[in-house]
Amino acid sequence: MLVVRDLSTSPWPGRRAVVTIGAYDGVHLGHQSVISAVRAKAAVDGAVSVVVTFDRHPASVVRPESAPLLLTDLDQKLELLEATGVDAVVVVPFDREQASEEPNEFVQRVLVDCLAVSHVAVGEDFHFGRNRAGDVTMLREQGAKNDFTVGPLELLQRDDGVDEPVSSTAIRRALKGGDVAVASRMLGRWFEARGPVVDGDHRGRTIGFATANVQVPGFICLPADGVYAGVYVRPDGSRWACAVNLGRRPTFYEHSDSSLLEAHLIDASVNLYGEAARVQFTHFLRSERKFNGPDALIAQVKLDIDHARELVSSLPPDVRP
């Protein structure tokens, strides 16, 4: 997959492009459906299939006080986009100047002059440009002037009986409620948190359960505080069943400013410090609570680990450790 960051010149001189545009946070099943349509159209037209996205969520610039936490950082988003089979991803730097660009200017500069667009495929609710003034109608008007067509796509609906489309917002809502199963169903994969393993207070080791303290960036959306079963993926690709505690550890600390993600690799003793961790959440086990001292906590942790071991071992062979 070609990653394009320089918009000053055409990445594919002499060829046209079928393009979709969006934040693509999470690259969920709805996004994948759009990209599948883009690839199919590009194959028929002999064009390049392209996703145009941004180096950060536009809301973090235009309304930072209410910007959503992200399901994926840029690196993970590019990995997931590559897995869709799309030919190229254009990463547009999003800053105050970009936020103030009029929709017709964006169309001319990026879609026409740089990408030589022949067709744009976007969701029915698509908006872009300054004050979100650009929409499907406006794109059609620009297409008539600049020799490209526009095909609005129906949003992919959830398949679990809830009458709404698959969306990043719905996934964040599920995570906030601790429902990692629903979130993963909309993502088409297990929800995953990433970060380096850093030195902690070694509290887990002192009670007999060593954990990897995973430092997840503050702009990433995490599930609700609680205990989960999951899979820990090491940099070498090896997969390990784990029990995950996400929370503020109220048994030991009266107050904590933020939640901590700790993963205990089940039936394993390996040195994880300093490595890049990927923690996949597969099942919610219980909410976080305060115990009457270390002994009560230890007894519950043993039960949690046994439960996590059982659940992860029951996963289909192609996804379990």
KOLLO-453179 format. One record per atom (N, C-alpha, C, O): x negated, y, z negated. Coordinates in steps of 0.001 Angstrom, whole numbers, padded with zeros to 6 digits, always signed. Example, Ala and Ser with C-alpha at 12.3 -4.5 7.8 and 13.67 -1.06 7.14 Angstrom:
# KOLLO-453179
-013190-005690-007800/-012300-004500-007800/-013200-003300-007800/-014236-003319-008465/-012850-002250-007080/-013670-001060-007140/-012900+000030-007870/-013409+001138-008039/
END
This chain:
# KOLLO-453179
-000843-001199+000000/+000000+000000+000000/-000880+001251+000000/-001819+001367-000788/-000564+002169+000884/-001293+003425+000965/-000703+004418-000036/+000511+004617-000064/-001546+005040-000855/-001119+006092-001774/-001598+007425-001225/-002799+007649-001080/-000656+008308-000920/-000961+009590-000282/-000820+010712-001307/+000230+010860-001931/-001859+011485-001476/-001818+012632-002385/-002107+013940-001661/-001775+015016-002157/-002718+013849-000504/-003037+015037+000294/-001912+015264+001304/-001734+014469+002227/-001163+016337+001129/-000029+016631+001991/-000361+017652+003076/+000534+018172+003742/-001635+017932+003248/-002024+018954+004218/-002137+018415+005635/-002222+019183+006593/-002137+017083+005768/-002276+016501+007095/-001485+015200+007162/-001181+014611+006124/-001155+014752+008340/-000372+013534+008496/-001191+012299+008143/-002308+012148+008638/-000665+011409+007298/-001393+010178+006952/-001351+009147+008065/-002157+008216+008067/-000426+009289+009017/-000271+008304+010098/+000028+009039+011415/+001159+008990+011899/-000952+009707+011988/-000738+010477+013222/-000109+009629+014320/-000550+008512+014595/+000929+010180+014940/+001571+009496+016051/+002668+008529+015649/+003323+007954+016518/+002887+008334+014351/+003938+007428+013911/+004988+008209+013118/+004697+009258+012543/+006210+007680+013098/+007291+008269+012305/+007438+007489+011003/+006866+006412+010837/+008214+008054+010088/+008367+007426+008776/+009837+007377+008359/+010594+008315+008607/+010225+006284+007728/+011510+006176+007050/+011227+006393+005564/+010410+005693+004966/+011916+007373+004978/+011516+007895+003666/+012667+007841+002665/+013825+008061+003021/+012336+007548+001420/+013236+007790+000304/+012507+008647-000709/+011280+008608-000793/+013261+009427-001484/+012669+010411-002388/+013280+010254-003776/+014489+010057-003905/+012446+010340-004820/+012992+010313-006170/+011927+010137-007230/+010761+009892-006922/+012339+010266-008491/+011406+010074-009604/+010987+008614-009717/+009851+008316-010086/+011897+007711-009402/+011626+006273-009427/+011046+005806-010755/+010165+004945-010780/+011530+006363-011850/+011071+005935-013170/+011630+004549-013474/+012844+004346-013471/+010758+003621-013730/+011153+002262-014034/+011165+001331-012838/+011012+000120-013000/+011345+001875-011630/+011454+001055-010414/+012400-000124-010700/+012038-001289-010534/+013615+000214-011133/+014599-000788-011526/+015284-001394-010300/+014918-001088-009166/+016279-002255-010531/+016936-002952-009426/+017626-001995-008457/+017674-002260-007255/+018159-000890-008968/+018758+000101-008086/+017724+000710-007158/+017967+000862-005961/+016562+001063-007713/+015473+001581-006884/+015037+000545-005850/+014822+000870-004682/+014911-000699-006293/+014457-001755-005402/+015432-001970-004248/+015025-002290-003131/+016726-001791-004529/+017730-001918-003475/+017547-000841-002408/+017639-001121-001213/+017286+000396-002848/+017048+001486-001904/+015796+001209-001072/+015802+001383+000147/+014731+000780-001733/+013477+000539-001018/+013638-000605-000029/+013055-000572+001055/+014417-001610-000387/+014686-002715+000546/+015359-002197+001818/+015038-002626+002926/+016305-001261+001636/+016974-000674+002803/+015995+000151+003639/+016057+000135+004868/+015108+000858+002982/+014090+001653+003680/+013180+000749+004500/+012884+001043+005658/+012743-000340+003904/+011848-001260+004614/+012547-001900+005811/+011950-002078+006873/+013817-002242+005621/+014561-002854+006731/+014715-001883+007887/+014528-002258+009044/+015056-000637+007584/+015207+000377+008622/+013876+000646+009324/+013830+000777+010547/+012801+000728+008551/+011485+000984+009130/+011058-000157+010048/+010448+000074+011092/+011379-001381+009655/+011008-002532+010489/+011721-002485+011835/+011124-002773+012872/+012995-002121+011811/+013767-002023+013056/+013225-000907+013944/+013138-001061+015162/+012854+000233+013317/+012420+001405+014081/+010934+001396+014414/+010468+002259+015157/+010183+000438+013881/+008740+000448+014084/+008069+001608+013379/+007058+002132+013849/+008637+002011+012242/+008148+003173+011497/+007447+002734+010204/+007447+001554+009853/+006860+003692+009517/+006221+003463+008222/+007277+003611+007122/+008022+004590+007111/+007346+002652+006203/+008275+002762+005071/+007580+003500+003930/+006464+003165+003534/+008280+004520+003411/+007620+005459+002486/+008524+005796+001299/+009719+006041+001463/+007933+005804+000102/+008565+006362-001088/+007862+007667-001421/+006643+007696-001591/+008631+008750-001514/+008084+010028-001981/+008492+010185-003441/+009679+010203-003765/+007502+010298-004311/+007779+010448-005732/+006882+011547-006295/+006221+012264-005543/+006863+011677-007629/+006164+012803-008264/+005192+012298-009323/+005357+011206-009867/+004181+013105-009607/+003161+012673-010563/+003649+012758-012012/+002980+012271-012923/+004796+013366-012220/+005444+013412-013539/+006936+013562-013308/+007368+013866-012196/+007721+013353-014348/+009158+013515-014166/+009470+015001-014000/+009038+015811-014820/+010216+015376-012950/+010512+016803-012755/+011120+017482-013975/+010874+018667-014202/+011903+016761-014760/+012530+017370-015934/+011497+017831-016960/+011767+018752-017731/+010319+017206-016980/+009288+017609-017940/+008773+019009-017652/+008151+019635-018510/+009031+019506-016440/+008614+020856-016050/+009785+021828-016111/+009650+022927-016647/+010922+021436-015569/+012050+022375-015468/+012872+022457-016748/+013503+023485-016995/+012887+021419-017562/+013603+021469-018850/+012899+020567-019864/+013451+019551-020287/+011690+020941-020246/+010880+020074-021104/+011524+019756-022451/+011244+018715-023044/+012385+020651-022933/+013005+020415-024231/+013974+019244-024213/+014278+018679-025263/+014461+018874-023040/+015409+017765-022949/+014970+016709-021936/+015780+015893-021498/+013704+016723-021570/+013206+015750-020598/+013268+014347-021192/+012984+014168-022377/+013633+013350-020390/+013719+011987-020925/+012344+011380-021148/+011382+011725-020461/+012260+010478-022110/+011076+009642-022224/+011049+008704-021019/+012095+008347-020479/+009850+008311-020605/+009694+007560-019366/+009662+006055-019610/+009206+005590-020654/+010151+005311-018637/+010089+003856-018677/+008735+003353-018191/+008302+002266-018572/+008069+004133-017357/+006768+003751-016805/+005897+004989-016659/+006401+006074-016367/+004593+004834-016860/+003689+005925-016504/+003393+005817-015011/+003871+004893-014354/+002613+006745-014471/+002391+006782-013027/+001675+005529-012538/+002023+004999-011483/+000687+005047-013279/-000053+003857-012839/+000865+002647-012731/+000818+001912-011745/+001708+002438-013757/+002605+001294-013704/+003639+001464-012595/+003997+000503-011915/+004112+002693-012422/+005076+002938-011354/+004478+002579-009994/+005148+001958-009169/+003239+002960-009759/+002602+002630-008481/+002427+001124-008324/+002587+000598-007222/+002103+000427-009400/+001999-001033-009338/+003337-001657-008936/+003395-002539-008078/+004404-001182-009571/+005726-001735-009292/+006179-001397-007875/+006798-002225-007206/+005873-000184-007415/+006225+000185-006047/+005462-000666-005038/+006019-001070-004017/+004213-000935-005315/+003440-001789-004408/+004065-003172-004308/+004069-003785-003240/+004594-003661-005427/+005195-005001-005433/+006455-005077-004578/+006878-006172-004206/+007065-003928-004259/+008256-003938-003405/+007913-004184-001942/+008789-004517-001144/+006646-004023-001590/+006239-004209-000204/+006314-002957+000646/+006114-003026+001859/+006600-001805+000035/+006662-000568+000793/+005279-000234+001360/+004259-000544+000745/+005253+000403+002544/+003968+000676+003198/+003161+001756+002496/+001940+001645+002387/+003834+002805+002017/+003110+003943+001458/+003927+004621+000373/+005158+004607+000396/+003218+005216-000579/+003833+006067-001595/+003151+007421-001546/+001926+007523-001613/+003966+008458-001429/+003457+009832-001452/+003694+010395-002846/+004833+010462-003308/+002619+010800-003517/+002709+011340-004870/+002608+012863-004789/+001547+013410-004490/+003715+013533-005057/+003765+014991-004985/+003474+015569-006366/+004172+015233-007323/+002464+016427-006498/+002224+017078-007790/+003414+017959-008154/+003837+018791-007350/+003954+017786-009353/+005121+018573-009734/+004727+019548-010835/+004402+019147-011952/+004761+020835-010501/+004451+021893-011451/+005475+023010-011260/+006457+022836-010538/+005250+024146-011900/+006203+025261-011788/+006368+025723-010348/+007469+026069-009919/+005259+025725-009605/+005333+026146-008205/+006192+025182-007397/+007012+025605-006582/+005999+023876-007628/+006802+022891-006912/+008271+023000-007308/+009155+022843-006466/+008533+023269-008585/+009912+023376-009063/+010647+024542-008426/+011871+024512-008304/+009919+025557-008023/+010548+026748-007440/+010656+026682-005923/+011178+027609-005302/+010172+025602-005316/+010222+025473-003860/+011658+025234-003401/+012359+024374-003935/+012081+026003-002410/+013423+025838-001876/+013537+024489-001153/+012555+024013-000585/+014715+023875-001168/+014868+022559-000543/+014452+022525+000921/+013801+021576+001358/+014824+023559+001687/+014463+023552+003112/+012953+023657+003307/+012409+023124+004274/+012280+024345+002388/+010820+024448+002472/+010172+023091+002193/+009202+022711+002849/+010713+022372+001220/+010196+021035+000908/+010390+020105+002102/+009486+019351+002462/+011549+020162+002703/+011828+019318+003868/+010814+019590+004976/+010251+018661+005555/+010589+020866+005264/+009684+021221+006352/+008242+020829+006025/+007559+020219+006849/+007786+021177+004837/+006376+020965+004464/+006033+019490+004304/+005018+019023+004820/+006883+018759+003587/+006554+017375+003238/+007124+016391+004251/+006388+015581+004814/+008425+016458+004485/+009062+015439+005308/+008743+015592+006794/+008445+014612+007476/+008808+016831+007289/+008642+017046+008728/+007172+017192+009112/+006659+016410+009912/+006491+018190+008544/+005123+018489+008965/+004126+017405+008568/+003233+017068+009345/+004274+016862+007371/+003296+015879+006888/+003667+014452+007274/+002840+013723+007822/+004918+014045+006988/+005267+012634+007113/+005918+012261+008431/+006086+011074+008708/+006289+013226+009247/+006954+012953+010526/+008156+012038+010319/+008266+010985+010948/+009049+012453+009435/+010180+011624+009046/+011140+011404+010213/+011421+012323+010981/+011638+010173+010334/+012680+009871+011328/+014013+009563+010652/+015075+009703+011258/+013944+009139+009374/+015172+008792+008648/+014903+008959+007148/+013833+008607+006651/+015905+009506+006437/+015831+009643+004981/+016946+008818+004362/+018110+008961+004738/+016600+007955+003415/+017584+007126+002706/+017547+007496+001226/+016518+007338+000569/+018656+007982+000710/+018735+008379-000697/+020094+007976-001257/+021020+007676-000503/+020207+007971-002569/+021475+007688-003215/+022475+008798-002991/+022106+009926-002663/+023749+008472-003172/+024818+009446-002918/+024711+010674-003816/+025165+011755-003442/+024114+010517-004998/+024042+011617-005969/+022714+012368-005901/+022376+013106-006827/+021963+012192-004826/+020625+012768-004727/+020666+014290-004671/+021455+014874-003928/+019798+014931-005475/+019597+016385-005442/+018103+016674-005550/+017362+015908-006167/+017666+017765-004956/+016246+018097-005008/+016066+019587-004763/+016999+020294-004382/+014815+020053-004998/+014470+021448-004737/+014885+022381-005864/+015423+021957-006887/+014624+023633-005651/+014893+024652-006659/+016363+024602-007098/+017279+024609-006275/+016552+024553-008409/+017894+024481-009001/+018709+023293-008477/+019940+023307-008506/+018001+022269-007999/+018656+021059-007468/+019660+021411-006365/+020713+020786-006237/+019309+022415-005582/+020230+022904-004556/+020296+021997-003335/+021271+022041-002585/+019279+021183-003129/+019296+020271-001987/+020120+019026-002278/+020051+018479-003379/+020898+018575-001300/+021695+017366-001455/+021804+016662-000105/+021136+017050+000854/+022635+015640-000026/+022756+014866+001207/+023282+015730+002357/+022811+015608+003488/+024242+016590+002076/+024775+017471+003124/+023690+018376+003681/+023565+018546+004894/+022908+018954+002778/+021826+019844+003208/+020775+019072+004011/+020247+019586+004997/+020470+017838+003591/+019507+017026+004336/+020007+016744+005751/+019230+016771+006705/+021296+016478+005884/+021852+016236+007215/+021703+017469+008105/+021372+017350+009285/+021946+018643+007543/+021799+019879+008305/+020353+020054+008761/+020097+020433+009904/+019406+019776+007860/+018001+019882+008214/+017606+018810+009230/+016780+019052+010109/+018201+017626+009100/+017902+016564+010051/+018328+016910+011461/+017631+016587+012423/+019486+017574+011590/+019961+017982+012916/+018991+018960+013572/+018864+018987+014796/+018314+019756+012763/+017367+020751+013292/+015984+020144+013548/+015229+020643+014382/+015656+019062+012825/+014284+018551+012856/+014174+017098+013311/+013163+016443+013057/+015210+016590+013982/+015158+015269+014605/+014943+014136+013600/+014091+013271+013805/+015710+014144+012527/+015749+012962+011660/+017185+012732+011187/+017995+013657+011142/+017475+011503+010844/+018806+011138+010370/+018777+010923+008858/+017718+010777+008248/+019975+010910+008279/+020099+010728+006830/+021139+009650+006561/+022244+009689+007102/+020777+008696+005726/+021705+007633+005373/+021879+007534+003873/+021063+006903+003201/+022924+008145+003329/+023160+008006+001892/+023525+006567+001555/+024264+005918+002295/+023012+006079+000449/+023223+004696+000058/+024114+004623-001175/+024013+005458-002074/+024987+003621-001212/+025787+003411-002409/+024879+002955-003553/+023943+002183-003346/+025168+003441-004755/+024365+003065-005910/+024679+001624-006303/+025833+001197-006273/+023635+000883-006670/+023805-000506-007094/+024520-000544-008441/+024079+000097-009395/+025610-001286-008523/+026373-001374-009761/+025815-002467-010683/+025269-003472-010228/+025969-002241-011967/+025575-003248-012941/+026392-004523-012734/+027544-004470-012304/+025786-005661-013042/+026460-006940-012820/+026915-007598-014119/+027212-008793-014147/+026967-006801-015209/+027322-007374-016512/+028685-006902-017009/+028977-006969-018203/+029518-006424-016081/+030860-006023-016460/+031007-004574-016859/+032126-004109-017075/+029908-003842-016964/+029953-002420-017297/+030118-001633-016005/+029361-001825-015054/+031107-000750-015973/+031436-000027-014739/+030570+001218-014605/+031029+002332-014856/+029347+001027-014218/+028418+002132-013950/+027272+001597-013115/+027030+000390-013104/+026558+002476-012413/+025428+002003-011619/+024212+001706-012488/+024086+002208-013605/+023335+000892-011956/+022027+000695-012584/+021278+002022-012507/+021197+002629-011440/+020737+002467-013622/+020024+003755-013636/+018991+003760-014746/+019072+002980-015695/+018023+004645-014615/+017022+004819-015665/+017687+005274-016956/+017277+004866-018042/+018714+006117-016845/+019435+006596-018030/+020097+005443-018767/+020022+005364-019993/+020742+004549-018031/+021398+003400-018665/+020376+002476-019320/+020648+001900-020374/+019225+002333-018717/+018173+001494-019295/+017650+002121-020585/+017451+001418-021576/+017428+003425-020582/+016986+004095-021809/+018019+003940-022916/+017662+003737-024076/+019283+004032-022567/+020347+003889-023558/+020332+002481-024164/+020504+002319-025372/+020127+001474-023326/+020047+000103-023829/+018851-000066-024760/+018963-000703-025807/+017722+000495-024385/+016537+000393-025233/+016754+001090-026576/+016343+000581-027618/+017384+002226-026547/+017649+002965-027781/+018485+002134-028743/+018352+002267-029959/+019351+001270-028198/+020159+000387-029028/+019475-000934-029344/+020068-001802-029983/+018236-001094-028904/+017507-002333-029153/+017884-003465-028230/+017418-004589-028415/+018715-003199-027239/+019200-004255-026354/+018230-004443-025192/+018483-004005-024070/+017114-005107-025491/+016084-005292-024463/+016556-006262-023383/+016067-006210-022255/+017497-007142-023709/+018009-008071-022697/+018762-007320-021611/+018577-007597-020426/+019619-006364-022001/+020360-005567-021028/+019401-004696-020220/+019525-004599-018999/+018447-004065-020901/+017469-003223-020210/+016690-004041-019184/+016494-003602-018050/+016251-005221-019584/+015464-006056-018687/+016293-006540-017501/+015774-006699-016396/+017579-006773-017737/+018455-007215-016645/+018561-006140-015570/+018582-006450-014379/+018629-004878-015987/+018700-003790-015011/+017346-003520-014360/+017282-003106-013203/+016268-003755-015101/+014934-003557-014541/+014569-004665-013549/+013800-004443-012614/+015126-005853-013765/+014721-006987-012950/+013441-007622-013441/+012806-008382-012710/+013053-007324-014662/+011845-007864-015293/+011933-007524-016771/+012793-006742-017176/+011050-008104-017584/+011013-007732-018993/+010549-006286-019141/+009642-005840-018439/+011187-005556-020069/+010664-004225-020365/+009277-004373-020966/+009037-005253-021793/+008368-003507-020544/+006967-003635-020944/+006417-002306-021459/+006615-001258-020845/+005718-002370-022601/+005003-001206-023139/+003509-001459-023018/+003038-002579-023218/+002771-000410-022689/+001332-000545-022465/+000542+000443-023319/+001032+001514-023677/-000674+000061-023631/-001565+000964-024347/-002784+000213-024843/-002803-001018-024826/-003804+000937-025286/-004988+000281-025833/-004725-000267-027234/-003899+000263-027976/-005436-001332-027581/-005386-001854-028947/-006379-001058-029781/-007577-001043-029495/-005870-000397-030811/-006702+000483-031629/-006787-000053-033051/-005986-000885-033476/-007779+000448-033770/-007970+000044-035163/-006849+000624-036014/-006520+001803-035889/-006262-000196-036875/-005207+000268-037767/-005624+000161-039210/-006812+000236-039523/-004651-000015-040105/-004974-000113-041524/-005160-001553-041996/-005339-001808-043187/-005115-002507-041032/-005335-003931-041316/-004323-004493-042310/-004595-005478-042995/-003153-003858-042382/-002120-004316-043304/-001663-005725-042957/-001449-006547-043848/-001512-006011-041650/-001070-007343-041249/-002050-008424-041659/-001649-009508-042083/-003344-008125-041532/-004350-009119-041889/-004310-009434-043377/-004509-010581-043777/-004053-008416-044202/-004056-008630-045654/-002896-009514-046107/-002973-010127-047172/-001812-009591-045310/-000704-010460-045694/-000689-011751-044875/+000264-012527-044937/-001769-011969-044101/-001915-013234-043408/-001423-013276-041983/-001345-014349-041386/-001088-012124-041424/-000580-012085-040048/-001263-010953-039293/-000760-009831-039259/-002402-011247-038694/-003136-010215-037959/-002320-009741-036774/-001668-010535-036095/-002362-008429-036529/-001602-007858-035419/-002487-006952-034576/-003482-006402-035050/-002100-006812-033318/-002718-005837-032430/-001913-004555-032513/-000717-004547-032221/-002561-003478-032910/-001925-002168-033013/-002028-001502-031636/-003097-001026-031252/-000926-001472-030906/-000930-000975-029525/-000507+000493-029516/+000593+000834-029952/-001379+001346-029021/-001144+002792-029018/-000444+003187-027717/-001091+003416-026695/+000870+003262-027773/+001670+003598-026596/+001794+005117-026496/+002067+005769-027504/+001601+005703-025308/+001729+007162-025170/+003080+007672-025664/+004100+006998-025518/+003074+008861-026246/+004283+009416-026826/+005380+009731-025829/+006534+009906-026219/+005040+009806-024538/+006058+010133-023535/+006768+008891-022998/+007627+009000-022124/+006415+007715-023514/+007022+006468-023058/+008211+006104-023939/+008141+006205-025164/+009292+005684-023313/+010486+005245-024026/+010244+003848-024593/+009817+002945-023874/+010520+003676-025886/+010382+002380-026535/+011736+001915-027056/+012638+002730-027251/+011884+000620-027282/+013130+000138-027874/+013320+000679-029290/+012417+001293-029860/+014502+000442-029844/+014784+000844-031220/+013841+000123-032174/+013374-000979-031885/+013565+000751-033308/+012749+000096-034325/+013352-001254-034679/+014567-001383-034834/+012499-002247-034805/+012967-003577-035145/+011896-004607-034862/+010745-004277-034577/+012302-005868-034948/+011405-006993-034690/+011892-007722-033446/+013086-007973-033284/+010947-008058-032568/+011273-008645-031267/+010383-009852-030992/+009270-009958-031508/+010893-010744-030176/+010048-011760-029560/+009533-011187-028250/+010195-010364-027617/+008350-011629-027850/+007817-011080-026618/+006639-011862-026080/+006290-012932-026579/+006045-011307-025065/+004872-011878-024418/+003797-010803-024350/+004038-009695-023872/+002617-011143-024833/+001466-010235-024786/+000607-010636-023591/+000194-011790-023477/+000339-009677-022695/-000459-009944-021501/-001814-009265-021649/-001895-008048-021812/-002879-010066-021590/-004246-009537-021712/-004761-009070-020346/-004179-009415-019318/-005843-008292-020326/-006368-007791-019049/-006733-008886-018058/-006709-008656-016849/-007072-010081-018553/-007415-011175-017638/-006184-011870-017073/-006301-012835-016318/-004985-011371-017444/-003752-011947-016936/-003177-013056-017797/-002059-013509-017549/-003919-013505-018806/-003397-014564-019675/-002230-014042-020498/-002196-012873-020881/-001261-014939-020768/-000018-014564-021428/+000102-015332-022741/-000152-016535-022803/+000499-014603-023798/+000552-015181-025132/+001899-014846-025771/+002337-013696-025755/+002546-015860-026330/+003766-015608-027087/+003435-014726-028282/+002394-014892-028918/+004325-013790-028580/+004048-012895-029697/+005329-012502-030421/+006426-012561-029866/+005157-012104-031661/+006216-011456-032429/+005823-009991-032545/+004684-009670-032886/+006767-009109-032260/+006470-007675-032192/+007234-006942-033294/+008447-007098-033437/+006509-006147-034063/+007165-005252-035013/+007006-003823-034499/+005893-003343-034285/+008125-003168-034310/+008125-001782-033861/+008830-000961-034930/+010036-001103-035130/+008090-000111-035610/+008748+000656-036665/+007784+001389-037570/+006623+001611-037226/+008290+001761-038735/+007548+002639-039652/+007128+001938-040936/+006640+002586-041862/+007308+000632-041002/+006849-000215-042099/+007285+000314-043464/+006442+000653-044294/+008582+000387-043698/+009083+000998-044930/+008735+000232-046202/+008799+000795-047295/+008367-001048-046079/+007980-001799-047277/+006721-001225-047898/+006547-001280-049116/+005836-000672-047068/+004551-000160-047561/+004464+001359-047554/+003666+001933-048295/+005266+002015-046738/+005143+003465-046594/+006499+004129-046783/+007479+003751-046140/+006551+005108-047658/+007802+005817-047928/+008211+006658-046735/+009388+006730-046382/+007215+007300-046114/+007485+008151-044957/+006421+007905-043883/+005247+007711-044198/+006834+007914-042634/+005910+007799-041509/+006418+008687-040394/+007618+008734-040122/+005501+009391-039748/+005902+010355-038728/+006369+009693-037435/+007167+010273-036699/+005890+008510-037156/+006231+007878-035879/+006212+006366-036029/+005658+005824-036986/+006828+005699-035068/+006868+004246-035077/+005558+003672-034543/+004896+004271-033695/+005209+002520-035052/+003983+001828-034656/+004361+000503-034001/+005236-000211-034490/+003700+000182-032896/+003936-001085-032215/+002820-002050-032596/+001648-001801-032313/+003197-003160-033246/+002243-004180-033650/+002678-005519-033063/+003836-005918-033189/+001742-006203-032424/+002038-007501-031821/+001188-008574-032480/-000036-008459-032532/+001838-009619-032985/+001148-010771-033564/+001170-011903-032556/+002238-012406-032206/-000006-012309-032086/-000096-013421-031144/+000109-014724-031904/-000630-015031-032839/+001106-015479-031499/+001523-016672-032235/+000566-017826-031962/+000239-018131-030815/+000124-018462-033051/-000764-019630-032958/-002045-019298-032208/-002549-020116-031439/-002569-018108-032428/-003794-017695-031741/-004620-016813-032659/-004088-016120-033526/-005915-016848-032457/-006831-015971-033188/-007863-015452-032198/-008854-016123-031911/-007625-014265-031684/-008508-013680-030671/-008776-012219-031022/-007956-011563-031665/-009912-011727-030600/-010286-010334-030841/-009718-009478-029716/-010093-009643-028555/-008817-008566-030058/-008132-007753-029061/-008537-006288-029085/-008105-005520-028225/-009353-005884-030043/-009657-004469-030205/-010271-003866-028952/-011194-004424-028358/-009738-002713-028563/-010288-001965-027442/-009734-002352-026090/-009935-001621-025121/-009034-003489-025988/-008557-003886-024675/-007215-003233-024356/-006499-002771-025245/-006898-003209-023068/-005619-002662-022605/-004551-003738-022768/-004654-004821-022193/-003531-003429-023555/-002483-004402-023849/-001233-004121-023036/-000929-002972-022718/-000513-005186-022702/+000820-005095-022110/+001738-005962-022959/+001541-007174-023053/+002725-005354-023570/+003640-006089-024439/+005020-006119-023788/+005645-005078-023588/+005483-007311-023463/+006783-007491-022825/+007796-007925-023875/+007581-008909-024583/+008896-007193-023975/+009937-007469-024965/+010976-008412-024349/+011622-008064-023360/+011137-009596-024931/+012064-010572-024363/+013350-010730-025172/+014415-010937-024590/+013275-010637-026503/+014455-010854-027348/+014399-009947-028580/+013338-009748-029171/+015548-009409-028951/+015677-008692-030219/+015927-009710-031331/+016802-010567-031210/+015152-009612-032413/+015317-010539-033536/+016108-009928-034689/+017065-010533-035173/+015723-008757-035121/+016410-008116-036246/+015987-006657-036338/+014991-006245-035744/+016759-005887-037091/+016404-004486-037349/+015317-004420-038421/+015150-005346-039214/+014601-003333-038429/+013591-003118-039456/+014277-002815-040789/+015291-002119-040830/+013718-003342-041869/+014265-003032-043184/+013165-003070-044240/+012081-003607-044013/+013464-002498-045381/+012520-002451-046484/+012721-003671-047367/+013846-003995-047747/+011622-004348-047692/+011677-005545-048531/+011217-005221-049948/+010531-004226-050187/+011609-006082-050877/+011218-005896-052275/+009829-006468-052522/+009656-007410-053296/+008855-005886-051856/+007473-006283-052061/+006936-007199-050980/+007685-007683-050131/+005607-007438-051016/+004926-008219-049975/+005419-009654-049861/+005491-010177-048748/+005758-010311-050958/+006157-011721-050889/+007429-011899-050059/+007517-012798-049223/+008404-011037-050300/+009645-011118-049533/+009395-010831-048050/+009991-011459-047176/+008501-009871-047783/+008161-009554-046392/+007474-010739-045727/+007797-011086-044591/+006528-011361-046427/+005802-012497-045861/+006756-013634-045504/+006637-014242-044441/+007696-013915-046392/+008663-014984-046125/+009475-014687-044867/+009726-015582-044060/+009888-013418-044700/+010669-013052-043524/+009820-013082-042254/+010295-013503-041200/+008566-012636-042352/+007696-012639-041179/+007486-014063-040678/+007450-014297-039470/+007347-015013-041597/+007204-016414-041185/+008425-016870-040388/+008297-017556-039374/+009609-016480-040861/+010828-016828-040135/+010864-016152-038766/+011250-016762-037769/+010450-014869-038734/+010435-014135-037463/+009519-014803-036449/+009869-014937-035276/+008344-015219-036908/+007378-015847-036004/+007917-017169-035483/+007790-017466-034296/+008517-017964-036362/+009105-019232-035915/+010219-018990-034884/+010326-019705-033888/+011038-017974-035144/+012130-017646-034237/+011587-017180-032886/+012074-017591-031833/+010571-016317-032934/+009968-015815-031691/+009332-016944-030901/+009467-017005-029679/+008632-017847-031600/+008007-018987-030924/+009055-019819-030177/+008860-020208-029026/+010161-020077-030862/+011230-020885-030264/+011830-020202-029040/+012046-020840-028010/+012100-018892-029158/+012737-018179-028053/+011817-018067-026839/+012251-018289-025708/+010562-017727-027067/+009641-017562-025949/+009365-018900-025272/+009234-018961-024049/+009277-019977-026059/+009033-021295-025470/+010210-021777-024632/+010057-022661-023789/+011394-021191-024865/+012578-021592-024102/+012736-020819-022797/+013651-021104-022023/+011863-019849-022539/+011929-019076-021305/+011625-019959-020107/+010959-020983-020255/+012099-019583-018919/+011775-020350-017715/+010262-020488-017533/+009523-019566-017877/+009790-021603-017008/+008345-021848-016889/+007573-020756-016163/+006399-020530-016456/+008226-020068-015208/+007486-019085-014420/+007261-017772-015160/+006528-016913-014669/+007879-017594-016338/+007680-016334-017068/+007157-016541-018478/+006706-015584-019108/+007206-017773-018993/+006725-017969-020352/+005209-018195-020354/+004632-018542-019323/+004570-018000-021498/+003101-018218-021578/+002721-019667-021298/+001539-020011-021326/
END
